[in-house]
Amino acid sequence: MILSPLDEYPIHQAPVPVSAPATSDRNFYDRSYFNVLERDGRFMALTGIGYYPRLGVKDAYLLIRRGDVQTAVRFSDAIDDDRLNQNVNGYRLDVVEPLRELHLTVAETDGVSADLRWRGLFPAALEHPHEMHSERRVTLQACRFAQLGTWEGWIDVDGDRLEVDGANSVGSRDRSWGIRPIGEAEPSGRPDTAFRGMWWLYLPLAFDDYQIFLIIQEDPDGHRSLYDCSRRWPDGTVEQLDGVRVTIHYTPGTRIPHGAHVEMMTRSGGRLQLDVESKLFAPIAFGSGYGGDSSWAHGTWMGGPSAERVSYDMTDPEVLARAPFSLIDHVGRAVCTEPDGSTTVGAGLFEHAVIGPHRPSGFSDWTDVLAEATS
């Protein structure tokens, strides 16, 4: 075990140095995720940095979707003991003011660089605990908080500088830590059939005066194993929303949505509606290292300091054929209709996946498609 500067502070939660997780599970992780969403859909970016203490690895990525091309640069290195200065080679994340402001820089790497400053629009929100189990072990046990905010700065791809500001962009972020599959594949032992597929919807949306958070995970039969929906104001007021029903609008012949309709009930019994339109999408597994990425997985030891760039042609049918096995992030334009019929326009992340069968939506196996579905 290694001592770090953080061990000088009274913040310990277990009888081990701060850099050592309380659990010995190899799959312990601690990471950040951000998105940069240009409201009109001219471009979008996904980025994050993660630490994997039991694997001895830290890594990061920056993924940009522009037009028909999705490009990612990713970084990996041996973990160190200084968690106050988050960096992986040319990627650096500085906490300027906790829970309010962060500064992200990416040194020029294979033609890609960035300098971005994040500021929260609303207080960070602690989400419900997220757990998944196989037949024999915990596969996911995570604590996560999320926040909506704006960006100032730029992203440069081969000399094409994408200017980002609070007027043309919005973004959500999350910090999560716990246990989830990472690194090289483990020996499977006796086949485990516990995972039968999942239906997922995540909508952190910013409006002028409030934000809406919706998160749902369902199994193939439609049982909701994770479910929360609320409207939150800058002063911390929270309105619980119930009775959520969702219609996902899929592009015909695919599992890629172009929009969604959500109906909710306020505590007073009024009917609130959301209509979300996808302005641009990026499968998160294409280059970022998330589950479903066939080229790289978070926590994989790359043999030392490394950085590489990969690109994907989003018009290639063979590339898009892999999208249904990934979460897909969208630039979402949202219209919220109040019980009295008045409307408010907002924007944010529209994240969806239907991996495997989902009988309430009409998906009977891992590969079938339909025009639209309801959950």
C-alpha positions as CSV (number, residue, x, y, z in Angstrom):
1,M,0.0,0.0,0.0
2,I,1.2,3.5,-0.8
3,L,0.8,6.7,1.2
4,S,-0.5,9.8,-0.7
5,P,-0.9,13.5,0.1
6,L,-4.5,12.8,0.9
7,D,-3.5,10.7,3.9
8,E,-2.7,14.0,5.7
9,Y,-6.4,14.8,5.9
10,P,-9.1,13.3,8.1
11,I,-11.1,11.8,5.2
12,H,-10.4,8.1,5.6
13,Q,-13.3,5.7,5.3
14,A,-11.5,2.4,5.9
15,P,-8.4,1.3,7.9
16,V,-6.2,1.6,4.8
17,P,-4.4,4.5,3.0
18,V,-6.8,6.7,0.9
19,S,-5.3,5.3,-2.4
20,A,-6.3,1.8,-1.4
21,P,-9.9,0.8,-1.9
22,A,-11.6,-0.9,1.1
23,T,-12.5,-3.8,-1.2
24,S,-9.9,-6.1,-2.8
25,D,-12.2,-6.7,-5.8
26,R,-10.1,-6.2,-9.0
27,N,-13.0,-4.3,-10.6
28,F,-12.9,-1.3,-8.2
29,Y,-13.0,1.9,-10.2
30,D,-13.1,5.7,-9.6
31,R,-13.8,7.9,-12.6
32,S,-15.4,11.0,-14.2
33,Y,-17.5,11.3,-17.3
34,F,-18.4,14.5,-19.2
35,N,-20.2,15.3,-22.4
36,V,-20.0,18.5,-24.5
37,L,-23.2,18.9,-26.5
38,E,-23.5,21.6,-29.2
39,R,-27.1,22.4,-29.1
40,D,-27.7,22.4,-32.9
41,G,-25.9,19.1,-33.3
42,R,-22.9,20.3,-35.3
43,F,-20.6,18.3,-33.0
44,M,-20.5,16.6,-29.6
45,A,-17.8,15.2,-27.4
46,L,-17.6,12.6,-24.7
47,T,-14.6,12.5,-22.3
48,G,-13.5,11.1,-19.0
49,I,-10.7,9.9,-16.7
50,G,-10.6,6.8,-14.5
51,Y,-8.4,5.2,-11.8
52,Y,-8.3,1.4,-11.3
53,P,-6.2,0.9,-8.1
54,R,-6.4,-2.9,-8.0
55,L,-5.2,-3.1,-11.6
56,G,-2.5,-0.5,-11.2
57,V,-3.8,1.5,-14.2
58,K,-5.3,4.9,-14.9
59,D,-6.7,6.0,-18.3
60,A,-8.6,8.7,-20.1
61,Y,-10.3,9.5,-23.4
62,L,-11.7,12.3,-25.6
63,L,-14.2,11.3,-28.2
64,I,-15.6,13.7,-30.8
65,R,-18.4,13.2,-33.3
66,R,-18.5,15.7,-36.2
67,G,-20.6,15.0,-39.3
68,D,-20.1,11.4,-40.4
69,V,-16.9,10.8,-38.5
70,Q,-16.3,9.8,-34.8
71,T,-12.8,10.3,-33.6
72,A,-11.2,9.4,-30.2
73,V,-7.9,9.8,-28.6
74,R,-7.2,7.7,-25.5
75,F,-4.4,7.6,-22.9
76,S,-3.2,5.0,-20.5
77,D,-0.4,4.8,-17.9
78,A,0.5,3.2,-14.5
79,I,-1.4,4.6,-11.6
80,D,0.3,6.9,-9.1
81,D,-0.3,8.0,-5.6
82,D,-1.3,11.7,-6.3
83,R,-5.1,11.7,-6.7
84,L,-5.2,15.5,-6.3
85,N,-3.6,16.0,-9.7
86,Q,-5.7,13.9,-12.1
87,N,-3.7,13.3,-15.3
88,V,-2.8,10.6,-17.8
89,N,0.0,11.7,-20.1
90,G,-1.4,14.7,-22.1
91,Y,-4.8,14.6,-20.5
92,R,-5.4,16.6,-17.3
93,L,-8.5,17.4,-15.2
94,D,-8.2,20.1,-12.5
95,V,-10.8,20.7,-9.8
96,V,-11.0,24.5,-9.6
97,E,-13.9,24.6,-7.1
98,P,-15.4,21.2,-6.0
99,L,-18.9,20.6,-7.3
100,R,-18.8,23.9,-9.2
101,E,-16.0,24.4,-11.6
102,L,-13.4,22.1,-13.4
103,H,-10.7,22.7,-16.0
104,L,-10.0,20.0,-18.7
105,T,-6.9,20.2,-21.0
106,V,-5.7,17.7,-23.6
107,A,-2.3,18.3,-25.1
108,E,-2.0,17.9,-28.9
109,T,-2.2,14.2,-29.5
110,D,-2.3,12.9,-33.1
111,G,-4.0,16.1,-34.2
112,V,-6.5,16.4,-31.3
113,S,-6.3,18.9,-28.4
114,A,-8.7,20.7,-26.1
115,D,-9.0,23.4,-23.4
116,L,-12.3,23.4,-21.7
117,R,-13.7,24.9,-18.5
118,W,-16.8,23.4,-16.9
119,R,-19.2,25.4,-14.6
120,G,-22.2,23.8,-13.0
121,L,-25.7,25.3,-13.7
122,F,-27.4,23.5,-10.8
123,P,-26.2,21.7,-7.6
124,A,-24.8,18.2,-8.1
125,A,-27.4,15.5,-7.4
126,L,-26.6,12.2,-5.7
127,E,-28.3,9.4,-7.7
128,H,-29.8,6.2,-6.3
129,P,-27.3,3.4,-5.7
130,H,-26.8,1.2,-8.8
131,E,-26.3,-2.5,-8.4
132,M,-26.2,-5.6,-10.7
133,H,-25.4,-9.2,-9.9
134,S,-24.5,-12.3,-11.8
135,E,-25.2,-15.8,-10.4
136,R,-22.1,-15.8,-8.3
137,R,-20.8,-12.2,-7.7
138,V,-21.5,-8.5,-7.7
139,T,-20.9,-7.1,-11.2
140,L,-21.9,-3.5,-10.6
141,Q,-22.1,-1.6,-7.3
142,A,-21.7,2.1,-7.8
143,C,-22.2,5.4,-6.1
144,R,-22.7,8.3,-8.5
145,F,-23.5,12.0,-8.5
146,A,-24.5,13.9,-11.6
147,Q,-24.6,17.6,-12.6
148,L,-25.7,19.8,-15.5
149,G,-23.5,22.7,-16.6
150,T,-21.9,24.7,-19.4
151,W,-18.6,24.8,-21.1
152,E,-16.2,27.5,-22.3
153,G,-13.2,26.8,-24.5
154,W,-12.4,24.8,-27.6
155,I,-11.7,21.4,-29.1
156,D,-9.3,21.2,-32.1
157,V,-9.3,18.3,-34.5
158,D,-6.7,18.5,-37.3
159,G,-6.8,22.3,-37.3
160,D,-10.6,22.5,-37.2
161,R,-11.2,24.5,-34.0
162,L,-14.6,23.9,-32.5
163,E,-15.5,26.8,-30.3
164,V,-17.5,26.0,-27.2
165,D,-19.4,28.5,-25.0
166,G,-22.4,28.7,-22.7
167,A,-24.7,30.0,-25.4
168,N,-24.2,27.1,-27.8
169,S,-23.5,24.2,-25.5
170,V,-24.7,22.3,-22.6
171,G,-23.3,19.3,-20.9
172,S,-23.8,16.8,-18.1
173,R,-21.2,15.1,-16.0
174,D,-21.1,12.3,-13.5
175,R,-18.6,11.1,-10.9
176,S,-18.9,7.4,-9.9
177,W,-16.9,4.9,-8.0
178,G,-17.4,1.3,-6.9
179,I,-17.3,-2.0,-8.8
180,R,-18.0,-2.7,-12.5
181,P,-16.3,-4.8,-15.2
182,I,-13.0,-3.3,-16.2
183,G,-9.6,-4.4,-17.7
184,E,-8.8,-7.7,-19.4
185,A,-11.5,-10.3,-19.5
186,E,-11.4,-12.7,-16.5
187,P,-11.6,-16.5,-16.8
188,S,-15.3,-17.3,-16.9
189,G,-15.4,-20.6,-15.2
190,R,-18.8,-22.3,-15.5
191,P,-21.0,-20.3,-17.9
192,D,-23.0,-17.6,-16.2
193,T,-26.4,-16.8,-17.8
194,A,-27.6,-14.1,-15.4
195,F,-27.2,-11.2,-17.9
196,R,-30.1,-11.5,-20.3
197,G,-30.0,-8.0,-21.7
198,M,-31.0,-4.5,-20.6
199,W,-33.1,-1.5,-21.6
200,W,-31.6,1.8,-20.5
201,L,-32.7,5.5,-20.5
202,Y,-30.9,8.4,-19.0
203,L,-32.1,12.0,-19.4
204,P,-30.3,14.8,-17.5
205,L,-31.9,17.9,-19.1
206,A,-31.4,21.6,-18.4
207,F,-34.1,24.2,-18.8
208,D,-33.9,27.9,-18.0
209,D,-35.2,27.6,-14.4
210,Y,-34.9,23.9,-13.5
211,Q,-33.4,20.5,-14.5
212,I,-35.0,17.1,-15.0
213,F,-33.2,13.9,-14.2
214,L,-34.7,10.6,-15.4
215,I,-32.9,7.2,-15.1
216,I,-34.5,3.9,-15.9
217,Q,-33.0,0.4,-16.3
218,E,-35.3,-2.5,-17.2
219,D,-34.7,-6.2,-17.7
220,P,-36.0,-8.1,-20.8
221,D,-39.4,-8.5,-19.1
222,G,-39.7,-4.8,-18.3
223,H,-39.0,-5.0,-14.6
224,R,-37.3,-1.7,-13.4
225,S,-34.2,-2.5,-11.4
226,L,-33.2,1.2,-11.3
227,Y,-35.7,4.0,-11.5
228,D,-35.7,7.7,-10.5
229,C,-37.3,10.8,-11.9
230,S,-37.2,14.3,-10.4
231,R,-37.3,18.0,-11.3
232,R,-34.8,20.2,-9.4
233,W,-34.3,23.9,-9.0
234,P,-31.1,25.9,-8.3
235,D,-32.1,26.5,-4.7
236,G,-32.1,22.7,-4.0
237,T,-35.9,22.2,-4.2
238,V,-36.7,18.7,-5.5
239,E,-40.0,17.6,-7.0
240,Q,-40.5,13.9,-7.3
241,L,-42.2,12.8,-10.6
242,D,-44.1,9.5,-10.7
243,G,-45.9,7.3,-13.2
244,V,-43.3,7.6,-15.9
245,R,-44.2,6.1,-19.3
246,V,-41.7,6.3,-22.2
247,T,-42.1,5.9,-25.9
248,I,-38.8,5.6,-27.8
249,H,-38.9,6.6,-31.5
250,Y,-36.4,4.4,-33.4
251,T,-35.0,5.1,-36.9
252,P,-36.6,2.3,-39.0
253,G,-34.5,-0.8,-39.4
254,T,-32.2,0.1,-36.4
255,R,-32.1,0.3,-32.6
256,I,-30.9,3.9,-32.8
257,P,-33.5,6.3,-31.6
258,H,-34.2,9.7,-33.2
259,G,-36.4,10.9,-30.3
260,A,-38.5,10.0,-27.2
261,H,-41.8,11.0,-25.6
262,V,-42.1,10.8,-21.8
263,E,-45.2,11.2,-19.7
264,M,-44.9,11.9,-15.9
265,M,-47.2,12.8,-13.1
266,T,-46.5,15.6,-10.6
267,R,-47.2,15.2,-6.9
268,S,-50.3,17.2,-7.3
269,G,-51.6,14.8,-10.0
270,G,-50.8,17.0,-13.0
271,R,-49.5,15.5,-16.3
272,L,-46.0,16.6,-17.3
273,Q,-44.7,15.7,-20.8
274,L,-41.2,15.6,-22.4
275,D,-40.5,15.4,-26.1
276,V,-36.9,14.8,-26.8
277,E,-35.3,15.1,-30.3
278,S,-31.9,13.7,-31.2
279,K,-29.7,16.3,-33.0
280,L,-26.6,14.0,-33.2
281,F,-25.5,10.8,-31.6
282,A,-22.3,8.9,-30.7
283,P,-22.1,5.3,-29.6
284,I,-20.1,5.5,-26.4
285,A,-18.3,2.2,-27.1
286,F,-16.7,3.5,-30.3
287,G,-13.3,4.5,-29.1
288,S,-13.9,5.4,-25.4
289,G,-13.2,2.1,-23.7
290,Y,-16.7,1.6,-22.3
291,G,-18.4,-1.8,-22.4
292,G,-18.9,-3.0,-26.0
293,D,-15.7,-1.4,-27.3
294,S,-13.9,-4.2,-29.1
295,S,-10.6,-2.3,-29.4
296,W,-9.9,-1.2,-25.8
297,A,-11.4,-1.5,-22.3
298,H,-11.0,0.8,-19.3
299,G,-8.4,-0.5,-17.0
300,T,-6.5,-2.5,-19.6
301,W,-2.7,-2.4,-19.0
302,M,-1.1,-1.1,-22.2
303,G,2.5,-1.8,-21.2
304,G,3.4,1.7,-20.1
305,P,2.6,5.3,-21.1
306,S,0.5,5.2,-24.2
307,A,-1.7,7.4,-26.4
308,E,-3.5,6.6,-29.7
309,R,-6.1,7.9,-32.0
310,V,-8.9,5.9,-33.6
311,S,-11.7,7.0,-36.1
312,Y,-15.0,5.5,-37.2
313,D,-17.0,6.1,-40.4
314,M,-20.5,6.5,-39.1
315,T,-22.0,5.8,-42.6
316,D,-20.3,2.3,-42.7
317,P,-23.0,-0.4,-42.2
318,E,-20.5,-2.7,-40.5
319,V,-19.6,0.0,-38.0
320,L,-23.2,0.9,-37.2
321,A,-24.0,-2.8,-36.8
322,R,-22.1,-2.8,-33.6
323,A,-24.1,0.2,-32.2
324,P,-26.9,-1.9,-30.6
325,F,-24.4,-3.4,-28.2
326,S,-23.5,0.0,-26.8
327,L,-25.0,2.9,-24.9
328,I,-25.7,5.6,-27.4
329,D,-25.4,9.2,-26.3
330,H,-27.3,12.0,-28.1
331,V,-27.5,15.7,-28.2
332,G,-31.0,16.1,-26.9
333,R,-33.3,19.0,-27.7
334,A,-36.2,18.8,-25.2
335,V,-39.6,20.4,-24.9
336,C,-41.4,20.2,-21.5
337,T,-45.1,20.6,-21.5
338,E,-46.7,21.6,-18.2
339,P,-50.2,20.4,-17.1
340,D,-51.6,23.8,-18.2
341,G,-50.2,23.4,-21.7
342,S,-47.4,25.9,-21.5
343,T,-44.0,24.8,-22.9
344,T,-40.3,25.3,-22.1
345,V,-37.4,24.4,-24.4
346,G,-34.3,22.8,-22.9
347,A,-31.3,20.6,-23.9
348,G,-29.1,17.9,-22.5
349,L,-28.0,14.3,-22.7
350,F,-30.4,11.7,-24.3
351,E,-28.7,8.4,-23.5
352,H,-30.4,5.2,-24.5
353,A,-29.6,1.5,-25.2
354,V,-31.7,-1.6,-25.8
355,I,-29.2,-4.4,-25.6
356,G,-30.7,-7.8,-26.2
357,P,-34.4,-8.6,-25.9
358,H,-37.0,-6.2,-24.4
359,R,-40.4,-7.7,-24.7
360,P,-42.4,-4.6,-23.7
361,S,-40.8,-2.8,-26.6
362,G,-41.3,-5.7,-29.1
363,F,-37.7,-6.8,-29.2
364,S,-37.6,-10.6,-28.9
365,D,-33.9,-11.3,-29.4
366,W,-30.5,-9.7,-29.6
367,T,-30.6,-8.5,-33.2
368,D,-34.2,-7.7,-34.3
369,V,-35.3,-4.2,-35.1
370,L,-38.6,-2.3,-35.4
371,A,-39.8,1.2,-36.2
372,E,-40.7,2.3,-32.7
373,A,-41.3,0.9,-29.2
374,T,-42.9,1.7,-25.9
375,S,-41.7,1.0,-22.4
